[in-house]
Amino acid sequence: MFEERFIELSQSDQNNFAKAVNNLLSTSFIVRDLYDTRAKTIKINPDFRFLEENYDLVSDYLSFIGYSLERDLIMGVFSLSNDYEYNRVKLDRETSLIAFVLRLIYENERSESAQTGESLYITTPHVLQVMYDRGITLPGRRLSGRLIGRALRILADYNIIAKVSGSYDQGNVAFYLLPSITFAVSNEQIVTMGETLDALALREEEREQV
């Protein structure tokens, strides 16, 4: 029984249990590599380590309240989903587009590297350049660092990126793109977004020809 196994934990581990579960419920993702803003370096996330060692216990507890906990130890990600889809977040179109672009960047970098589960250090100018190179635009909106910064602020709340330096408001952010992006944006969503962008681009071309 869950209660019996929980009571067997030390007081310290019971506290760690509460911290890890609350982190999951508030962000949906816990990643292995954590950027320490004070030490300015990547460290092992203690919440990830606790979940790794107590996966069955935490998973059983979450199942009582309608949540499923998935783990990918190669990628270094724990992902939480609600059986009733209560923890799904509806992003605005700008944030959805930036998340899509970040997933593309992560996939491209991962295909060129033998490593998996790594966090990528990138900047807002790099994201902008990728969007320009691929012809990705937002109809009626001018692409800017500030637009990207606003999206990054939202994604940081869900452990998809970790800011290293700069200002979201000024749009000059350096950050780590975390492997949780591969869970936040699925392969199916990439295909759908790609088709939508192609349709929008075609529509813009037709308008220019009129």
N, C-alpha and C positions, 0 to 999 in steps of 0.2 A: 504493500500500500504506500501511496505517496507520503502520507503523514508520518509513517514510521521511518521511512528513509530520510525525510527532511529533518526529523528530530535527531537523527544520528549525526547530522552535520554539526561541526563546531559552530560556535557563535559567529566567528569570523566568516565562515563559509555561508552561514544563513544570511549574513549581511551582503555577501557577494552575490548570493542568489537573488536577493531583492534588487540589487543594483542592476544586475544583468537583465532581469526580466523587465524592469522599468525602462531600461535603455531600449530593449527590443520593442516594447509597446509604443514608445514615443518616436522611434526612428525607423523601425521595420528591418534594419540591417545592422549587423555588427561585423566589422572586418578585423582581420588579424593584425594588420599594420596600422598603428596609430601615430599620427604626427604630434609630437610633444612640442607645444608652442614655447615652453620655457627653455627646454634643452635644444630646441630647433633641430630635432632629429627624429627618425622613425623608430618607434619602440613597439614591442609586442603588447597588444591590447589586453589588459587583465580580464576584461569581460569575455573576450574571445577565449582566453585560456580556461576560464571557469566553465564556459559552455562546452568546450572541448572535453573537459574532464567529467562533466556532469550532464551530458546531453540527454540521456534517457530520463533523468529526474526532471529536468526543466521541460522537456518535450511532453512528458506525462501531465505535468501541472498545466501547461498551456492548452492541452487538448481538452481539459475540463471546461474551459471558457471559450471553446470554439476556434482555437488557433492551431496552425500547423507550423512546426519549426523544421526548416530544411538546412542541411549543412553541405558545404563543398570545401573540404579541407585542402584540396589542391589549390583552388582559387583563394581560399582563406576568407570565406564569407558564410555567415549564418543569416538566413532570410526567413522572415516571419510573414505568414499570410493568414487571413481570417476566412474561415469556412463560409461565412456569410458576406464576405467582401466588405466588411465595415471599415477596414483599414486602408482601402484603396483611396488614393489621392487624385483628384482631378486637377491637372495642371493647366494653366493658360497656354495659349498657342505658342507664345514666345519661349516659355520654359520648356514646353514639350519639344520644340524645335532644337533648342540648345542641348537638351538631353539626348536627342537623336544624333546630333553632331558629335557629342562627346563619346557616344557609343561607337560611332564610325572611327573616331580617332583611336579609341582603345583597341578596336579590332585590328586596325591597320598596324599599330605598334606591336600588338601581340603576335601578329602573323610574321613580323620581321624578327621576332625574338624567340629564343628557345625557352624563355622563362614564362611561367604562368602564375597568376595571382599577384603580380607586381602592381604597385601603385605608380602612376605616371606623373612626372612633374611637368606641368605645362602652364602657359600664361594666356591671358585673354587675347593678346595680339595673335598668338598662334591659332586660337579658335577662329578668330576673324579671318585669318589667312586661309584656313581650310574651307571656310564658308565661301570666300571669294573664289578660290580655286575650283570648287565644285559647283559654283553657280547657285548656291543655296541662298535664297532671299526670303524676306517677309513682305508680301504685298502691302503697300501702304506704309511701311516702316523702314527707316534707315538703319542699317546695321551699325552698331557702335559698341564700344567697350562697356558703356553704361548699361546697355540693354542686356549684354551677356552677364554683367555683374549682378543685375537684379535676379536673373535666373540662377546664377551660382549661389546666391544667398539662400534661395529656397532649397536647392539641392543639397546644400551643406547641412540643413536641418534633418536630412534623412540619410546621413552618412554615405553620400554618393561622391562628394568631393570634400577635401579638407584644405581650408585656406592656409597659406604659408605667409603671405605678405600682401600689402596693397589694400585698396579700398573698393568695396562693392559699389559704393555710390559714384566713385570716380572711374570705375571700370578698368582699373590697372591691377588686376589680381593675379598673383602667382599661386598655384594650388596643386595639390595632388589629386589626380583622378583615380578613384578607388575601384577595385574590381567589382564592387557591388553594382556598378553601372550595367554589368551584363545581366543582372537579375532585374534591375529596374526597367530596362528596355529589352524586350525579348526579340528573338530573331523575326518572329511574325510581325511585331510592331515596326521593325526596321523596314521590312518589305512594304508594309502598308504606308509608312511615312514616305518612303522613296517613291511609290506610285503617286501619292498625293502631290509631292513636290514636282514630279514630272508633269502632272496635269496642270499645276499652277504655272509652271514655266511655259508650257505650250500655250496656255491662255494669254499670257503676257505677250508672247511672240505674235499671236493673232491680233491682239489689240494694236501693237506697233505697226503692223502691216496695213491696218485699216486707214 
